[in-house]
Amino acid sequence: MNFPVSITFHGMDASDALRTQIDARIQRLGRFAADILACDIVVSASERRHHQGNRYNVHARVRLRDRDIEAGRARQPDASHEDPYVAMARTFDILRRRIEEHVRRRRGDVKAHTAGK
C-alpha cells in the first residue's frame, strides 16, 4: 500500500480490530486499480440513543488519478447495519464493484451499443 489512508471514527470509540479489518480491505482494493492515490474512510454511529440496535455508517472515498469513487453515503433502513463490521463489508463490496467498473470502462472493455438495424 503506497498511498495515504485516513480512517476516522465519529460518534463512537475507535476500534483497533475494525481498523485492522479496514486496512485489509483497502490493501485488497489495490489489486483492482494500481493507480490509487489516497483512501479516506469514515465510520460513524448514526444513532446513539439505544443500548443496542444502533446503526453504523461507513463512508469510503478512493481517489484515483482520473476520478474519485465513493460508497456508503446512504444509510440502510434495515437492521443489518447494527454491526459496524457488516456495514464496513457492504461498503467495501460496493466500492470494489465501482472501481472494477471504472477500470473496465477506462480500458475500453465495456462494449458500446450500436444503433438499431
Biopython code that builds the backbone (N, CA, C, O; Angstrom):
import numpy as np
from Bio.PDB.StructureBuilder import StructureBuilder

atoms = [
    (1, "MET", "N", (0.849, -1.156, 0.000)),
    (1, "MET", "CA", (0.000, 0.000, 0.000)),
    (1, "MET", "C", (0.903, 1.230, 0.000)),
    (1, "MET", "O", (1.535, 1.534, 1.012)),
    (2, "ASN", "N", (0.968, 1.931, -1.114)),
    (2, "ASN", "CA", (1.859, 3.077, -1.256)),
    (2, "ASN", "C", (1.113, 4.394, -1.273)),
    (2, "ASN", "O", (1.636, 5.380, -1.793)),
    (3, "PHE", "N", (-0.072, 4.446, -0.732)),
    (3, "PHE", "CA", (-0.862, 5.662, -0.764)),
    (3, "PHE", "C", (-1.347, 5.975, 0.650)),
    (3, "PHE", "O", (-1.462, 5.078, 1.486)),
    (4, "PRO", "N", (-1.632, 7.254, 0.914)),
    (4, "PRO", "CA", (-2.096, 7.617, 2.256)),
    (4, "PRO", "C", (-3.517, 7.112, 2.527)),
    (4, "PRO", "O", (-4.379, 7.123, 1.648)),
    (5, "VAL", "N", (-3.729, 6.676, 3.750)),
    (5, "VAL", "CA", (-5.027, 6.168, 4.174)),
    (5, "VAL", "C", (-5.446, 6.931, 5.433)),
    (5, "VAL", "O", (-4.661, 7.083, 6.369)),
    (6, "SER", "N", (-6.681, 7.402, 5.441)),
    (6, "SER", "CA", (-7.229, 8.096, 6.596)),
    (6, "SER", "C", (-8.464, 7.334, 7.073)),
    (6, "SER", "O", (-9.415, 7.149, 6.312)),
    (7, "ILE", "N", (-8.449, 6.895, 8.330)),
    (7, "ILE", "CA", (-9.593, 6.206, 8.924)),
    (7, "ILE", "C", (-10.031, 7.022, 10.127)),
    (7, "ILE", "O", (-9.260, 7.226, 11.064)),
    (8, "THR", "N", (-11.288, 7.493, 10.095)),
    (8, "THR", "CA", (-11.817, 8.357, 11.137)),
    (8, "THR", "C", (-13.057, 7.723, 11.744)),
    (8, "THR", "O", (-13.878, 7.144, 11.031)),
    (9, "PHE", "N", (-13.194, 7.832, 13.062)),
    (9, "PHE", "CA", (-14.368, 7.332, 13.770)),
    (9, "PHE", "C", (-15.133, 8.524, 14.335)),
    (9, "PHE", "O", (-14.548, 9.368, 15.014)),
    (10, "HIS", "N", (-16.447, 8.602, 14.059)),
    (10, "HIS", "CA", (-17.305, 9.673, 14.564)),
    (10, "HIS", "C", (-18.414, 9.082, 15.420)),
    (10, "HIS", "O", (-19.086, 8.130, 15.021)),
    (11, "GLY", "N", (-18.597, 9.660, 16.600)),
    (11, "GLY", "CA", (-19.694, 9.242, 17.457)),
    (11, "GLY", "C", (-19.510, 7.875, 18.077)),
    (11, "GLY", "O", (-20.474, 7.285, 18.566)),
    (12, "MET", "N", (-18.315, 7.367, 18.069)),
    (12, "MET", "CA", (-18.025, 6.057, 18.641)),
    (12, "MET", "C", (-16.550, 5.991, 18.998)),
    (12, "MET", "O", (-15.751, 6.803, 18.531)),
    (13, "ASP", "N", (-16.200, 5.028, 19.820)),
    (13, "ASP", "CA", (-14.799, 4.838, 20.179)),
    (13, "ASP", "C", (-14.070, 4.173, 19.016)),
    (13, "ASP", "O", (-14.632, 3.333, 18.313)),
    (14, "ALA", "N", (-12.818, 4.558, 18.828)),
    (14, "ALA", "CA", (-12.007, 3.942, 17.779)),
    (14, "ALA", "C", (-11.747, 2.481, 18.141)),
    (14, "ALA", "O", (-11.453, 2.152, 19.290)),
    (15, "SER", "N", (-11.860, 1.625, 17.151)),
    (15, "SER", "CA", (-11.671, 0.193, 17.359)),
    (15, "SER", "C", (-10.465, -0.282, 16.564)),
    (15, "SER", "O", (-10.427, -0.153, 15.340)),
    (16, "ASP", "N", (-9.477, -0.833, 17.266)),
    (16, "ASP", "CA", (-8.288, -1.338, 16.580)),
    (16, "ASP", "C", (-8.621, -2.545, 15.707)),
    (16, "ASP", "O", (-8.049, -2.708, 14.629)),
    (17, "ALA", "N", (-9.539, -3.387, 16.164)),
    (17, "ALA", "CA", (-9.928, -4.563, 15.375)),
    (17, "ALA", "C", (-10.618, -4.141, 14.083)),
    (17, "ALA", "O", (-10.341, -4.701, 13.022)),
    (18, "LEU", "N", (-11.516, -3.158, 14.162)),
    (18, "LEU", "CA", (-12.198, -2.669, 12.968)),
    (18, "LEU", "C", (-11.207, -1.971, 12.039)),
    (18, "LEU", "O", (-11.290, -2.107, 10.818)),
    (19, "ARG", "N", (-10.278, -1.228, 12.619)),
    (19, "ARG", "CA", (-9.243, -0.551, 11.820)),
    (19, "ARG", "C", (-8.392, -1.582, 11.069)),
    (19, "ARG", "O", (-8.031, -1.355, 9.914)),
    (20, "THR", "N", (-8.074, -2.697, 11.703)),
    (20, "THR", "CA", (-7.300, -3.759, 11.051)),
    (20, "THR", "C", (-8.074, -4.360, 9.884)),
    (20, "THR", "O", (-7.504, -4.605, 8.821)),
    (21, "GLN", "N", (-9.377, -4.601, 10.078)),
    (21, "GLN", "CA", (-10.211, -5.138, 9.004)),
    (21, "GLN", "C", (-10.298, -4.157, 7.834)),
    (21, "GLN", "O", (-10.253, -4.564, 6.673)),
    (22, "ILE", "N", (-10.423, -2.874, 8.141)),
    (22, "ILE", "CA", (-10.489, -1.854, 7.091)),
    (22, "ILE", "C", (-9.174, -1.803, 6.319)),
    (22, "ILE", "O", (-9.180, -1.721, 5.091)),
    (23, "ASP", "N", (-8.048, -1.850, 7.028)),
    (23, "ASP", "CA", (-6.742, -1.855, 6.354)),
    (23, "ASP", "C", (-6.602, -3.041, 5.405)),
    (23, "ASP", "O", (-6.074, -2.902, 4.302)),
    (24, "ALA", "N", (-7.076, -4.203, 5.839)),
    (24, "ALA", "CA", (-7.002, -5.395, 4.983)),
    (24, "ALA", "C", (-7.848, -5.207, 3.724)),
    (24, "ALA", "O", (-7.426, -5.582, 2.631)),
    (25, "ARG", "N", (-9.036, -4.631, 3.875)),
    (25, "ARG", "CA", (-9.901, -4.391, 2.715)),
    (25, "ARG", "C", (-9.288, -3.366, 1.769)),
    (25, "ARG", "O", (-9.394, -3.505, 0.551)),
    (26, "ILE", "N", (-8.656, -2.349, 2.315)),
    (26, "ILE", "CA", (-8.017, -1.320, 1.480)),
    (26, "ILE", "C", (-6.880, -1.928, 0.673)),
    (26, "ILE", "O", (-6.728, -1.615, -0.508)),
    (27, "GLN", "N", (-6.090, -2.780, 1.283)),
    (27, "GLN", "CA", (-4.993, -3.425, 0.564)),
    (27, "GLN", "C", (-5.507, -4.271, -0.588)),
    (27, "GLN", "O", (-4.875, -4.334, -1.642)),
    (28, "ARG", "N", (-6.659, -4.927, -0.396)),
    (28, "ARG", "CA", (-7.242, -5.729, -1.474)),
    (28, "ARG", "C", (-7.705, -4.864, -2.645)),
    (28, "ARG", "O", (-7.700, -5.318, -3.789)),
    (29, "LEU", "N", (-8.106, -3.620, -2.365)),
    (29, "LEU", "CA", (-8.539, -2.736, -3.451)),
    (29, "LEU", "C", (-7.400, -2.454, -4.427)),
    (29, "LEU", "O", (-7.642, -2.200, -5.607)),
    (30, "GLY", "N", (-6.172, -2.497, -3.947)),
    (30, "GLY", "CA", (-5.018, -2.262, -4.800)),
    (30, "GLY", "C", (-4.877, -3.276, -5.921)),
    (30, "GLY", "O", (-4.207, -3.006, -6.918)),
    (31, "ARG", "N", (-5.500, -4.441, -5.772)),
    (31, "ARG", "CA", (-5.457, -5.450, -6.843)),
    (31, "ARG", "C", (-6.319, -5.047, -8.034)),
    (31, "ARG", "O", (-6.069, -5.477, -9.159)),
    (32, "PHE", "N", (-7.331, -4.223, -7.788)),
    (32, "PHE", "CA", (-8.269, -3.858, -8.844)),
    (32, "PHE", "C", (-7.872, -2.576, -9.567)),
    (32, "PHE", "O", (-8.214, -2.395, -10.735)),
    (33, "ALA", "N", (-7.156, -1.686, -8.886)),
    (33, "ALA", "CA", (-6.695, -0.444, -9.503)),
    (33, "ALA", "C", (-5.323, -0.116, -8.934)),
    (33, "ALA", "O", (-5.169, 0.099, -7.732)),
    (34, "ALA", "N", (-4.341, -0.081, -9.804)),
    (34, "ALA", "CA", (-2.969, 0.171, -9.361)),
    (34, "ALA", "C", (-2.686, 1.655, -9.162)),
    (34, "ALA", "O", (-1.645, 2.015, -8.613)),
    (35, "ASP", "N", (-3.597, 2.520, -9.599)),
    (35, "ASP", "CA", (-3.339, 3.956, -9.551)),
    (35, "ASP", "C", (-4.114, 4.664, -8.437)),
    (35, "ASP", "O", (-4.517, 5.815, -8.603)),
    (36, "ILE", "N", (-4.323, 3.994, -7.311)),
    (36, "ILE", "CA", (-4.988, 4.631, -6.177)),
    (36, "ILE", "C", (-4.032, 5.639, -5.558)),
    (36, "ILE", "O", (-2.891, 5.313, -5.232)),
    (37, "LEU", "N", (-4.516, 6.874, -5.399)),
    (37, "LEU", "CA", (-3.687, 7.934, -4.830)),
    (37, "LEU", "C", (-3.914, 8.109, -3.329)),
    (37, "LEU", "O", (-2.977, 8.412, -2.592)),
    (38, "ALA", "N", (-5.158, 7.918, -2.874)),
    (38, "ALA", "CA", (-5.483, 8.080, -1.462)),
    (38, "ALA", "C", (-6.800, 7.387, -1.163)),
    (38, "ALA", "O", (-7.599, 7.117, -2.059)),
    (39, "CYS", "N", (-7.011, 7.105, 0.120)),
    (39, "CYS", "CA", (-8.247, 6.461, 0.543)),
    (39, "CYS", "C", (-8.668, 7.070, 1.881)),
    (39, "CYS", "O", (-7.886, 7.107, 2.830)),
    (40, "ASP", "N", (-9.920, 7.548, 1.942)),
    (40, "ASP", "CA", (-10.467, 8.141, 3.159)),
    (40, "ASP", "C", (-11.676, 7.329, 3.605)),
    (40, "ASP", "O", (-12.593, 7.090, 2.820)),
    (41, "ILE", "N", (-11.677, 6.904, 4.873)),
    (41, "ILE", "CA", (-12.761, 6.105, 5.426)),
    (41, "ILE", "C", (-13.292, 6.813, 6.663)),
    (41, "ILE", "O", (-12.520, 7.246, 7.519)),
    (42, "VAL", "N", (-14.623, 6.931, 6.756)),
    (42, "VAL", "CA", (-15.261, 7.498, 7.942)),
    (42, "VAL", "C", (-16.276, 6.476, 8.454)),
    (42, "VAL", "O", (-17.206, 6.093, 7.745)),
    (43, "VAL", "N", (-16.075, 6.047, 9.694)),
    (43, "VAL", "CA", (-17.000, 5.121, 10.350)),
    (43, "VAL", "C", (-17.752, 5.937, 11.389)),
    (43, "VAL", "O", (-17.140, 6.539, 12.272)),
    (44, "SER", "N", (-19.085, 5.961, 11.287)),
    (44, "SER", "CA", (-19.856, 6.776, 12.219)),
    (44, "SER", "C", (-21.039, 5.997, 12.771)),
    (44, "SER", "O", (-21.624, 5.147, 12.100)),
    (45, "ALA", "N", (-21.369, 6.313, 14.006)),
    (45, "ALA", "CA", (-22.571, 5.758, 14.622)),
    (45, "ALA", "C", (-23.706, 6.708, 14.270)),
    (45, "ALA", "O", (-23.691, 7.871, 14.672)),
    (46, "SER", "N", (-24.689, 6.219, 13.523)),
    (46, "SER", "CA", (-25.762, 7.102, 13.092)),
    (46, "SER", "C", (-26.762, 7.359, 14.207)),
    (46, "SER", "O", (-27.460, 8.373, 14.188)),
    (47, "GLU", "N", (-26.840, 6.474, 15.158)),
    (47, "GLU", "CA", (-27.754, 6.638, 16.286)),
    (47, "GLU", "C", (-26.985, 6.332, 17.569)),
    (47, "GLU", "O", (-26.159, 5.421, 17.608)),
    (48, "ARG", "N", (-27.264, 7.094, 18.601)),
    (48, "ARG", "CA", (-26.595, 6.839, 19.873)),
    (48, "ARG", "C", (-27.586, 6.810, 21.022)),
    (48, "ARG", "O", (-27.192, 6.986, 22.175)),
    (49, "ARG", "N", (-28.844, 6.595, 20.740)),
    (49, "ARG", "CA", (-29.836, 6.677, 21.803)),
    (49, "ARG", "C", (-30.269, 5.307, 22.326)),
    (49, "ARG", "O", (-31.123, 5.237, 23.210)),
    (50, "HIS", "N", (-29.717, 4.244, 21.814)),
    (50, "HIS", "CA", (-30.102, 2.901, 22.233)),
    (50, "HIS", "C", (-28.920, 2.204, 22.906)),
    (50, "HIS", "O", (-27.761, 2.517, 22.632)),
    (51, "HIS", "N", (-29.229, 1.260, 23.787)),
    (51, "HIS", "CA", (-28.164, 0.431, 24.354)),
    (51, "HIS", "C", (-27.716, -0.609, 23.344)),
    (51, "HIS", "O", (-26.551, -1.006, 23.321)),
    (52, "GLN", "N", (-28.638, -1.044, 22.518)),
    (52, "GLN", "CA", (-28.308, -1.930, 21.416)),
    (52, "GLN", "C", (-29.205, -1.544, 20.254)),
    (52, "GLN", "O", (-30.232, -0.894, 20.446)),
    (53, "GLY", "N", (-28.822, -1.941, 19.057)),
    (53, "GLY", "CA", (-29.619, -1.607, 17.890)),
    (53, "GLY", "C", (-29.193, -0.319, 17.220)),
    (53, "GLY", "O", (-29.877, 0.152, 16.311)),
    (54, "ASN", "N", (-28.087, 0.265, 17.641)),
    (54, "ASN", "CA", (-27.585, 1.462, 16.963)),
    (54, "ASN", "C", (-27.091, 1.081, 15.580)),
    (54, "ASN", "O", (-26.523, 0.004, 15.395)),
    (55, "ARG", "N", (-27.301, 1.940, 14.625)),
    (55, "ARG", "CA", (-26.840, 1.665, 13.258)),
    (55, "ARG", "C", (-25.536, 2.401, 13.008)),
    (55, "ARG", "O", (-25.271, 3.459, 13.578)),
    (56, "TYR", "N", (-24.727, 1.804, 12.134)),
    (56, "TYR", "CA", (-23.437, 2.375, 11.778)),
    (56, "TYR", "C", (-23.406, 2.659, 10.287)),
    (56, "TYR", "O", (-24.047, 1.971, 9.493)),
    (57, "ASN", "N", (-22.661, 3.670, 9.928)),
    (57, "ASN", "CA", (-22.498, 4.024, 8.526)),
    (57, "ASN", "C", (-21.002, 4.099, 8.238)),
    (57, "ASN", "O", (-20.241, 4.691, 9.002)),
    (58, "VAL", "N", (-20.595, 3.499, 7.136)),
    (58, "VAL", "CA", (-19.200, 3.556, 6.715)),
    (58, "VAL", "C", (-19.177, 4.236, 5.353)),
    (58, "VAL", "O", (-19.781, 3.752, 4.396)),
    (59, "HIS", "N", (-18.479, 5.358, 5.276)),
    (59, "HIS", "CA", (-18.349, 6.088, 4.013)),
    (59, "HIS", "C", (-16.903, 5.962, 3.558)),
    (59, "HIS", "O", (-15.974, 6.227, 4.321)),
    (60, "ALA", "N", (-16.725, 5.560, 2.319)),
    (60, "ALA", "CA", (-15.374, 5.367, 1.779)),
    (60, "ALA", "C", (-15.215, 6.176, 0.502)),
    (60, "ALA", "O", (-16.120, 6.228, -0.332)),
    (61, "ARG", "N", (-14.056, 6.805, 0.358)),
    (61, "ARG", "CA", (-13.736, 7.534, -0.875)),
    (61, "ARG", "C", (-12.319, 7.165, -1.294)),
    (61, "ARG", "O", (-11.368, 7.283, -0.522)),
    (62, "VAL", "N", (-12.207, 6.714, -2.542)),
    (62, "VAL", "CA", (-10.907, 6.352, -3.112)),
    (62, "VAL", "C", (-10.608, 7.348, -4.217)),
    (62, "VAL", "O", (-11.430, 7.575, -5.105)),
    (63, "ARG", "N", (-9.433, 7.935, -4.156)),
    (63, "ARG", "CA", (-9.012, 8.859, -5.199)),
    (63, "ARG", "C", (-8.083, 8.143, -6.167)),
    (63, "ARG", "O", (-7.005, 7.680, -5.795)),
    (64, "LEU", "N", (-8.525, 8.063, -7.417)),
    (64, "LEU", "CA", (-7.699, 7.522, -8.497)),
    (64, "LEU", "C", (-7.104, 8.696, -9.255)),
    (64, "LEU", "O", (-7.442, 9.847, -8.980)),
    (65, "ARG", "N", (-6.233, 8.420, -10.195)),
    (65, "ARG", "CA", (-5.592, 9.525, -10.916)),
    (65, "ARG", "C", (-6.570, 10.315, -11.777)),
    (65, "ARG", "O", (-6.318, 11.480, -12.086)),
    (66, "ASP", "N", (-7.686, 9.695, -12.170)),
    (66, "ASP", "CA", (-8.614, 10.394, -13.051)),
    (66, "ASP", "C", (-10.024, 10.531, -12.490)),
    (66, "ASP", "O", (-10.899, 11.086, -13.155)),
    (67, "ARG", "N", (-10.262, 10.030, -11.266)),
    (67, "ARG", "CA", (-11.625, 10.090, -10.734)),
    (67, "ARG", "C", (-11.652, 9.735, -9.254)),
    (67, "ARG", "O", (-10.819, 8.962, -8.780)),
    (68, "ASP", "N", (-12.617, 10.304, -8.523)),
    (68, "ASP", "CA", (-12.894, 9.897, -7.149)),
    (68, "ASP", "C", (-14.078, 8.945, -7.171)),
    (68, "ASP", "O", (-15.066, 9.189, -7.864)),
    (69, "ILE", "N", (-13.980, 7.866, -6.419)),
    (69, "ILE", "CA", (-15.061, 6.882, -6.341)),
    (69, "ILE", "C", (-15.466, 6.764, -4.876)),
    (69, "ILE", "O", (-14.624, 6.582, -3.997)),
    (70, "GLU", "N", (-16.793, 6.873, -4.625)),
    (70, "GLU", "CA", (-17.307, 6.845, -3.267)),
    (70, "GLU", "C", (-18.333, 5.742, -3.086)),
    (70, "GLU", "O", (-18.959, 5.290, -4.045)),
    (71, "ALA", "N", (-18.493, 5.321, -1.845)),
    (71, "ALA", "CA", (-19.519, 4.338, -1.484)),
    (71, "ALA", "C", (-19.899, 4.560, -0.032)),
    (71, "ALA", "O", (-19.101, 5.047, 0.768)),
    (72, "GLY", "N", (-21.135, 4.192, 0.295)),
    (72, "GLY", "CA", (-21.570, 4.245, 1.683)),
    (72, "GLY", "C", (-22.235, 5.524, 2.100)),
    (72, "GLY", "O", (-22.284, 5.819, 3.295)),
    (73, "ARG", "N", (-22.750, 6.297, 1.172)),
    (73, "ARG", "CA", (-23.420, 7.547, 1.522)),
    (73, "ARG", "C", (-24.794, 7.313, 2.145)),
    (73, "ARG", "O", (-25.137, 7.965, 3.131)),
    (74, "ALA", "N", (-25.586, 6.398, 1.589)),
    (74, "ALA", "CA", (-26.956, 6.183, 2.038)),
    (74, "ALA", "C", (-26.992, 5.317, 3.297)),
    (74, "ALA", "O", (-26.280, 4.318, 3.397)),
    (75, "ARG", "N", (-27.808, 5.704, 4.229)),
    (75, "ARG", "CA", (-27.994, 4.909, 5.433)),
    (75, "ARG", "C", (-28.971, 3.780, 5.131)),
    (75, "ARG", "O", (-29.943, 3.975, 4.401)),
    (76, "GLN", "N", (-28.720, 2.618, 5.682)),
    (76, "GLN", "CA", (-29.558, 1.453, 5.437)),
    (76, "GLN", "C", (-30.692, 1.412, 6.462)),
    (76, "GLN", "O", (-30.439, 1.510, 7.662)),
    (77, "PRO", "N", (-31.939, 1.268, 6.004)),
    (77, "PRO", "CA", (-33.063, 1.256, 6.935)),
    (77, "PRO", "C", (-33.220, -0.056, 7.697)),
    (77, "PRO", "O", (-33.925, -0.093, 8.706)),
    (78, "ASP", "N", (-32.585, -1.125, 7.245)),
    (78, "ASP", "CA", (-32.760, -2.415, 7.906)),
    (78, "ASP", "C", (-31.788, -2.565, 9.079)),
    (78, "ASP", "O", (-30.948, -1.697, 9.317)),
    (79, "ALA", "N", (-31.912, -3.651, 9.788)),
    (79, "ALA", "CA", (-31.104, -3.886, 10.980)),
    (79, "ALA", "C", (-29.719, -4.428, 10.678)),
    (79, "ALA", "O", (-28.944, -4.671, 11.603)),
    (80, "SER", "N", (-29.387, -4.623, 9.411)),
    (80, "SER", "CA", (-28.101, -5.238, 9.079)),
    (80, "SER", "C", (-26.916, -4.354, 9.443)),
    (80, "SER", "O", (-25.811, -4.859, 9.646)),
    (81, "HIS", "N", (-27.124, -3.061, 9.528)),
    (81, "HIS", "CA", (-26.013, -2.171, 9.846)),
    (81, "HIS", "C", (-25.899, -1.887, 11.339)),
    (81, "HIS", "O", (-25.303, -0.888, 11.744)),
    (82, "GLU", "N", (-26.472, -2.767, 12.155)),
    (82, "GLU", "CA", (-26.285, -2.653, 13.591)),
    (82, "GLU", "C", (-24.910, -3.167, 13.995)),
    (82, "GLU", "O", (-24.474, -2.959, 15.127)),
    (83, "ASP", "N", (-24.238, -3.828, 13.085)),
    (83, "ASP", "CA", (-22.878, -4.321, 13.300)),
    (83, "ASP", "C", (-21.946, -3.506, 12.406)),
    (83, "ASP", "O", (-22.122, -3.518, 11.188)),
    (84, "PRO", "N", (-20.966, -2.802, 12.962)),
    (84, "PRO", "CA", (-20.089, -1.978, 12.127)),
    (84, "PRO", "C", (-19.266, -2.803, 11.130)),
    (84, "PRO", "O", (-18.867, -2.287, 10.086)),
    (85, "TYR", "N", (-19.012, -4.070, 11.439)),
    (85, "TYR", "CA", (-18.255, -4.925, 10.525)),
    (85, "TYR", "C", (-19.079, -5.250, 9.277)),
    (85, "TYR", "O", (-18.537, -5.319, 8.174)),
    (86, "VAL", "N", (-20.383, -5.449, 9.452)),
    (86, "VAL", "CA", (-21.261, -5.705, 8.310)),
    (86, "VAL", "C", (-21.367, -4.447, 7.455)),
    (86, "VAL", "O", (-21.315, -4.523, 6.227)),
    (87, "ALA", "N", (-21.515, -3.290, 8.098)),
    (87, "ALA", "CA", (-21.585, -2.027, 7.362)),
    (87, "ALA", "C", (-20.304, -1.803, 6.573)),
    (87, "ALA", "O", (-20.349, -1.359, 5.426)),
    (88, "MET", "N", (-19.160, -2.107, 7.181)),
    (88, "MET", "CA", (-17.872, -1.947, 6.506)),
    (88, "MET", "C", (-17.758, -2.897, 5.321)),
    (88, "MET", "O", (-17.317, -2.493, 4.245)),
    (89, "ALA", "N", (-18.149, -4.149, 5.504)),
    (89, "ALA", "CA", (-18.044, -5.138, 4.430)),
    (89, "ALA", "C", (-18.917, -4.752, 3.240)),
    (89, "ALA", "O", (-18.486, -4.850, 2.091)),
    (90, "ARG", "N", (-20.140, -4.314, 3.513)),
    (90, "ARG", "CA", (-21.028, -3.907, 2.415)),
    (90, "ARG", "C", (-20.490, -2.694, 1.673)),
    (90, "ARG", "O", (-20.542, -2.646, 0.444)),
    (91, "THR", "N", (-19.980, -1.725, 2.398)),
    (91, "THR", "CA", (-19.428, -0.533, 1.762)),
    (91, "THR", "C", (-18.244, -0.894, 0.874)),
    (91, "THR", "O", (-18.138, -0.393, -0.245)),
    (92, "PHE", "N", (-17.359, -1.752, 1.354)),
    (92, "PHE", "CA", (-16.196, -2.125, 0.558)),
    (92, "PHE", "C", (-16.560, -3.002, -0.630)),
    (92, "PHE", "O", (-15.890, -2.952, -1.661)),
    (93, "ASP", "N", (-17.610, -3.804, -0.502)),
    (93, "ASP", "CA", (-18.074, -4.582, -1.665)),
    (93, "ASP", "C", (-18.580, -3.647, -2.765)),
    (93, "ASP", "O", (-18.273, -3.841, -3.941)),
    (94, "ILE", "N", (-19.349, -2.643, -2.378)),
    (94, "ILE", "CA", (-19.852, -1.664, -3.352)),
    (94, "ILE", "C", (-18.691, -0.891, -3.963)),
    (94, "ILE", "O", (-18.648, -0.684, -5.176)),
    (95, "LEU", "N", (-17.755, -0.465, -3.127)),
    (95, "LEU", "CA", (-16.597, 0.288, -3.602)),
    (95, "LEU", "C", (-15.772, -0.529, -4.589)),
    (95, "LEU", "O", (-15.341, -0.008, -5.617)),
    (96, "ARG", "N", (-15.548, -1.806, -4.284)),
    (96, "ARG", "CA", (-14.786, -2.673, -5.184)),
    (96, "ARG", "C", (-15.473, -2.808, -6.536)),
    (96, "ARG", "O", (-14.821, -2.733, -7.577)),
    (97, "ARG", "N", (-16.796, -3.007, -6.523)),
    (97, "ARG", "CA", (-17.523, -3.126, -7.794)),
    (97, "ARG", "C", (-17.433, -1.834, -8.608)),
    (97, "ARG", "O", (-17.287, -1.879, -9.829)),
    (98, "ARG", "N", (-17.519, -0.698, -7.945)),
    (98, "ARG", "CA", (-17.422, 0.577, -8.657)),
    (98, "ARG", "C", (-16.029, 0.798, -9.233)),
    (98, "ARG", "O", (-15.890, 1.328, -10.336)),
    (99, "ILE", "N", (-15.018, 0.404, -8.509)),
    (99, "ILE", "CA", (-13.644, 0.530, -9.011)),
    (99, "ILE", "C", (-13.446, -0.399, -10.204)),
    (99, "ILE", "O", (-12.882, 0.008, -11.219)),
    (100, "GLU", "N", (-13.907, -1.648, -10.089)),
    (100, "GLU", "CA", (-13.786, -2.583, -11.215)),
    (100, "GLU", "C", (-14.483, -2.044, -12.452)),
    (100, "GLU", "O", (-13.934, -2.116, -13.551)),
    (101, "GLU", "N", (-15.683, -1.506, -12.288)),
    (101, "GLU", "CA", (-16.434, -0.947, -13.409)),
    (101, "GLU", "C", (-15.684, 0.214, -14.050)),
    (101, "GLU", "O", (-15.611, 0.307, -15.275)),
    (102, "HIS", "N", (-15.125, 1.099, -13.226)),
    (102, "HIS", "CA", (-14.385, 2.245, -13.751)),
    (102, "HIS", "C", (-13.147, 1.789, -14.525)),
    (102, "HIS", "O", (-12.853, 2.317, -15.597)),
    (103, "VAL", "N", (-12.433, 0.819, -13.983)),
    (103, "VAL", "CA", (-11.225, 0.324, -14.650)),
    (103, "VAL", "C", (-11.584, -0.358, -15.972)),
    (103, "VAL", "O", (-10.862, -0.207, -16.958)),
    (104, "ARG", "N", (-12.685, -1.103, -16.002)),
    (104, "ARG", "CA", (-13.130, -1.731, -17.261)),
    (104, "ARG", "C", (-13.470, -0.672, -18.307)),
    (104, "ARG", "O", (-13.088, -0.804, -19.469)),
    (105, "ARG", "N", (-14.176, 0.362, -17.907)),
    (105, "ARG", "CA", (-14.517, 1.432, -18.861)),
    (105, "ARG", "C", (-13.273, 2.156, -19.348)),
    (105, "ARG", "O", (-13.163, 2.501, -20.524)),
    (106, "ARG", "N", (-12.352, 2.380, -18.447)),
    (106, "ARG", "CA", (-11.123, 3.087, -18.819)),
    (106, "ARG", "C", (-10.300, 2.273, -19.811)),
    (106, "ARG", "O", (-9.678, 2.837, -20.711)),
    (107, "ARG", "N", (-10.292, 0.955, -19.652)),
    (107, "ARG", "CA", (-9.562, 0.091, -20.588)),
    (107, "ARG", "C", (-10.303, -0.093, -21.902)),
    (107, "ARG", "O", (-9.715, -0.516, -22.897)),
    (108, "GLY", "N", (-11.591, 0.224, -21.909)),
    (108, "GLY", "CA", (-12.380, 0.043, -23.123)),
    (108, "GLY", "C", (-13.000, -1.336, -23.212)),
    (108, "GLY", "O", (-13.391, -1.761, -24.299)),
    (109, "ASP", "N", (-13.103, -2.047, -22.096)),
    (109, "ASP", "CA", (-13.681, -3.386, -22.104)),
    (109, "ASP", "C", (-15.207, -3.375, -22.179)),
    (109, "ASP", "O", (-15.816, -4.405, -22.467)),
    (110, "VAL", "N", (-15.831, -2.228, -21.924)),
    (110, "VAL", "CA", (-17.282, -2.129, -21.973)),
    (110, "VAL", "C", (-17.691, -1.891, -23.407)),
    (110, "VAL", "O", (-17.217, -0.952, -24.046)),
    (111, "LYS", "N", (-18.571, -2.739, -23.917)),
    (111, "LYS", "CA", (-18.991, -2.614, -25.302)),
    (111, "LYS", "C", (-19.986, -1.469, -25.473)),
    (111, "LYS", "O", (-20.865, -1.253, -24.640)),
    (112, "ALA", "N", (-19.824, -0.763, -26.548)),
    (112, "ALA", "CA", (-20.767, 0.313, -26.863)),
    (112, "ALA", "C", (-21.931, -0.272, -27.639)),
    (112, "ALA", "O", (-21.730, -1.122, -28.507)),
    (113, "HIS", "N", (-23.131, 0.164, -27.344)),
    (113, "HIS", "CA", (-24.314, -0.314, -28.063)),
    (113, "HIS", "C", (-24.430, 0.423, -29.394)),
    (113, "HIS", "O", (-24.263, 1.641, -29.458)),
    (114, "THR", "N", (-24.712, -0.316, -30.436)),
    (114, "THR", "CA", (-24.887, 0.306, -31.745)),
    (114, "THR", "C", (-26.352, 0.615, -31.970)),
    (114, "THR", "O", (-27.222, 0.030, -31.324)),
    (115, "ALA", "N", (-26.628, 1.530, -32.880)),
    (115, "ALA", "CA", (-27.998, 1.891, -33.186)),
    (115, "ALA", "C", (-28.709, 0.694, -33.818)),
    (115, "ALA", "O", (-28.071, -0.170, -34.419)),
    (116, "GLY", "N", (-30.033, 0.652, -33.678)),
    (116, "GLY", "CA", (-30.825, -0.467, -34.206)),
    (116, "GLY", "C", (-30.626, -0.659, -35.710)),
    (116, "GLY", "O", (-30.185, 0.251, -36.411)),
    (117, "LYS", "N", (-30.954, -1.847, -36.185)),
    (117, "LYS", "CA", (-30.726, -2.205, -37.597)),
    (117, "LYS", "C", (-31.730, -1.587, -38.501)),
    (117, "LYS", "O", (-31.676, -1.790, -39.714)),
]
sb = StructureBuilder()
sb.init_structure("model")
sb.init_model(0)
sb.init_chain("A")
sb.init_seg("    ")
for serial, (resi, resn, name, xyz) in enumerate(atoms, 1):
    if name == "N":
        sb.init_residue(resn, " ", resi, " ")
    sb.init_atom(name, np.array(xyz, "f"), 0.0, 1.0, " ", f" {name:<3s}", serial, name[0])
structure = sb.get_structure()
